[in-house]
Amino acid sequence: MAEKTPITELDFFELKDSLKTYLAGQSQFQDYDFDGSNMNVLLDILAYNTYNNNFYTNMTFSEMFLDSATLRESVISHAKELNYLPASCRSSQASIQVDLRNVTGSPSFVTIPKYTKFTGKASGKTYTFTTDKSYTIVPADGDYCVSDVLVYEGKILSESFRSTGKDSQRFILENENLDTNSIKVNVRDSNASGSASNEYTVRRNLFNVNSNDNVFYIQPVNKNQYEIVFGRNKFGKKPSSGNIIDVTYRIGSKDQPNGIKSFTSTQIGGYNTRITTIAKAEGGADRESNESVKYFAPKSIQIQDRAVTESDYEILLKNNFSEIQAVSVYGGEELEPPQYGRVIVSVDVKN
């Protein structure tokens, strides 16, 4: 019997030649013309089958490790094991000052409601910005003015889920382009009018969370979706059966509105408004890439949300400020004269 030919190549033609070499080494196929016979078709099938199996096995084992993973689902799955939340799409943010003009009746205060709309233009396109909370304007010397009003570009969407009370129930948000920083969760006792509602706050870890705290967690699922997770009455209160879970979030235009400097608004409280820009729109960004997740996920679990070394500061800054595209950190002892106990941060910001 001919000796087995070792498989050292994954190329189809190399595999086929290897099969020919193996068969030609057997007495019944000596001097056989494989290319000029029907056996050639069978060798093609065997070579294709071997090639496909080798490719599948290689891909399967590659996806088992974060460093070699290429599929988005695999990268996200490994990141979740490391308790790393890949950055979602980010909405542009701007800071403005709002002055109310010709206020009559001298009210003691005027409220800018949550989700009040403002508009700005970039490249001939109009974008809508909204507040994510209400602001109260208290007059000073007769002027109704409030500064540092933060507005965020994007559309506000809502989703509702009815809790079954089972641990197996999942709350996966449909839109892949949401900004996870904008997610708000409220849990109502029921769907009845006037039902009591409790606001839940997001947490990134389990520290100092008890079984009765109204908290929720965010974790990645599938390719680019996110899931709302509750603490199952151990690390946070779990919604009971029949509760209604209302989730609101924002979908922005990523980096397209970045750089907008001028904003307008409809009347607020029935009064004309004058908008002054304090800080132009910035921070809008696309979701985190696979390469970025593969680089930062292992380092994120290493620093454990505390900064000691220079690389710790780099990771924390990149994780919390999506507009940073490059960062350099060094200790104050490298300065001239030295500043011991100081950390110097140099960042390059997008746009």
N, C-alpha and C positions, 0 to 999 in steps of 0.2 A: 504493500500500500504506500502511496506517495506521502511524503511528509507534509504536514499542514503548513500552509504559507501564512506567516504572521501578518496581521492587518496593521499597517503603519500609516496608511493614507485614508483621507475621507473623500478624496476626489472620485467621482463616478468612474472615470476611465481607468484610474489606478486600481479601483476595486474590481472592475471587469477583467483587467489584465491579471490580477491576482487569482481570480477564479479560473482563468484559462491556464495559468501556470500550474495550479493545483490539479486540474483535470488532465493536463498533458503529461503529468508525472505518473499517471496510472496506465497500466499496460493496455487496457481496452481502448484508450483514447490516444495512443501514440500515433503521431503523424496524421492526426485528425484535423481537418480544415474547419475550425469553429466559425470563421467569418463567412464561409460559403455554405452554411447549412442552417437548418431550422434551430439548431442548438444556440445560434447567435441570439435569437429572440429570448430564449430562456435565460441566457446569461445576462441580457439587458434587464430582465425582470428581477433576477437575483441581485444584480448590482444596484438597481434602484431601491429595492427593499432594504439592502444593507445600508445604503447611503441615507435613506430616510430614517432608519432606526438610529444610526449614529448621530445624525443631526438632532433628532428629538431628544435622545439621551443627553447629549451635550447641552442643549438648551435647558432641559429640565434641571440638570445639576447646576448650571450657571445661575438660574433664577433662584436657587436655594440660598444664595449668598448675596449680601447687599453690594459688595464690591463689583461683582460680575453681572448683576441683574441689569436687564435692559428694558423689560416690560414695566410700564407705569404701575400696574397692579402689584407686581413683585416688590418694587421699590417702596411703595406705600405700605405694604404689609410688613416689611422689615423695619421701616421707620416706626410703625405703631408698636412693634415689640420693644423698641428703644424709648418709648414714651415721647416720641418726637412728633410734633404737629406741623406738617409741611405748610408753609405759608400759602394762603389762598390769594386770589386776586385782591388787590387793594384799591380803594376809592381815593381819589384826590381830595385833599383837605386844605381849606383856606381859613384864615382868621380875618374877620371884618369888624367894623364899628358901625352901629346902626343909630342914626339920629332921626327922631320923629319931628316932623315939621308942622307948625300951626296947630299945636295941641290945644283944644278948647275944653273948658270945664275944669281945668286943673285937677285931673285925677291923681290920687295918691300913688298910683303905679299903673304901668301898662305891661301886659304879658306878651312876649313873643312865644306862641305855642310851639310845642314839639312838632317837628316835620314841616315847619314853615319853609316855603320854597324861595330860592334865589336863583337867578340865572346869570350865566357868563358865556362868553363866546371865545372860541379858538379855531383858527383856520376856517372861518366862515360858518362854523357849526355851533349851535346853541346847546349848552349843557345845563342841567338842572341840579342845583345843590340844595340840601335840606339840613336843618338843625337836627341833632339827635337827642335834644332835651329842650325844655322850655327855659326862657330867660325872662327875668323880671326887671323892668326899667323903672327905677325910682328917680324922680326929678331932682336935679341939683341946680339951684339958682334959676329955676324955671325951665331948664333944658332937660329934655328926655333923651338921654344918650346912654348906650351901653357898648363897651368895647370887648374885645376878645371873644366875640361870638364865633364859635367853630361851626363851619358848614362843610358838608361832605357831598361829593358828586355821586349821583346814582338814583335808581328807582327803588322804592321801598316795597317789598313783597311780604306776604304772610302765608303761613301754612298752619293747619290745625290737625291734631291727632287726638283720637279718643283712647284713653288708657284702658287696657284690659287688666292691669295689675300684675301681669305675668312678667317674669324676668326675661323670658324669651322674646318679648315684643321689642321691635326696633323702630327708631324714629330717624329715618334717613331723609335728609333734605334734598329736594329734587334738583335745584339749580346748581350747576357746577361752577358758575361764575360769581358766587356770592363772596362777600367780604366777611370772614369769620369774626373780625373785630366788631362788626355791627350786629351780631346775633343777640336778640333779646328773647327771653323765655318767660311766659306767664302761665300759671296753672290755675284753671278755674275748677270749682267743685263740681259743676255740671254745666249743661248747655242751657239751663233755665235763665231767663232774664233776671238780672240783679244778682247772679251767683257770685259768691266771694271769690276773689282772685288774689294769688300770691305771686310776687315777682321772684324769679330765681336768678342768682348771679353765677357767672362762669368762674370755674376754678381750674387751675393748671396742674395742681398736685393734691395730695390727700392730707397734707399737714394741717393740724388743728381743725379738722372737719369732723363733726359728730353726726350721729344718726338723724337728728332733727333739723339739720341745716338745709335751707332751701338753696341748693347749689346744683349745677349741672356741669357736665364735662363735654368737650368736643373731641371727636376722634375721626381720622380719615377712613374712608371706605371706598371700595372699587377704584376707579381711576382718579377722579377729581371730586367726588362727592364727600359730604361730611355728615356725621351722625351725632345726634344729641343723646347723651348717656346720663343716667341718674345713678345715685349711690346705693340703691337697693336697701335703704334703711340701715346701712352700715357706715358709709361715708357720704351721707347726704340723704335727704328724704325722698322716697320714691312716690310718684303720683299713684293714687289709689284707683281702683277700678271705677270707671265712669267719669273720671276727671278729664277735662279738656285741656290739652297742651297747645298753647298758641305760641308760634315762633315767628318773629319778624326779622328780616335781614335786608341788607342793601346790595344791589347789583350795580356796579359802576362800569365806567368805560375805560378802566385800567389807566394807562399813562397818557391817553389822548388829551384830557383836560389840564394836564400839568402846565403850569406857566400862566394860567388865566389871572389877570390882575384887576379886572373891572367886573363889578357885579351890580345887578339891579334886582328890585323886588316889587311885588304888588303892595298895595296898602297893608299896613299892619295895624290892627285895631281901628281901622277906618281913617288912619292918618297917613299923609304922604311921608315917604322915607328918603333919606340920603345915606348911601352906603359908601364907606371909606375902607379901602383895603389895607389891612395891617400886614398880612403875610399872604403872598400869592399862593395859588393852588399848587400843591406838590404832594408827593408820596404815592400817587397812583402807579400801580405796577401789575404785571401779569403774575400768575401763580408761580410758585417756586419750581425750578427745573429739576429733572431727575439728578443731574450732576450735583446741584447744590444740596439736595436732600442726602445724597450718598456721602457728601463731604461733611455736612453739619450734624447729621443724626448721631453718628457715633460720638462726636465731640460734645454734643448737647447732654448726653447721658453721663459723660465724664465730669462736667462741671457742676451738675446737680444744683443749678440756679444760684451758685455763689461764685464770686470772682476772686481768685487768688493769684493765678499766673497771668501773664500777658495774653495768652491765647484764650483764657476764660473771658476776658473783657471783649475780645474780638467776637467770640461766639454770641455772647449776650447782646451785644450791640446789633449784630446782623439779624438775630432772631426777633428783636423788638422794633427795629427801624428798617422797613423794607426799602426806603429810599437810599440807603447806603449801598454803594456798589463796590467800594474798597475801603479798608480800614487798616490802620497801623497803630500799634500800641507799644509803648516802652516805658520803663520805670524812670522816676525822677532822678534816680542816682546817676543816670547817663547824661543829665544836663550839666551845664557849666555856668554858675556853680551848681552842685548837686542839690536836689530837693527831695530829701528822703521822706518816704511815706506818701509820695505823690505818684499818680499814674497819668501819663500824657497820652491823649488820644488824638489821632489825626484821621479824618474821614474824607472821602470823596463821595459827594452826593450826586445822584442822578439829576440831570437837567441843571 
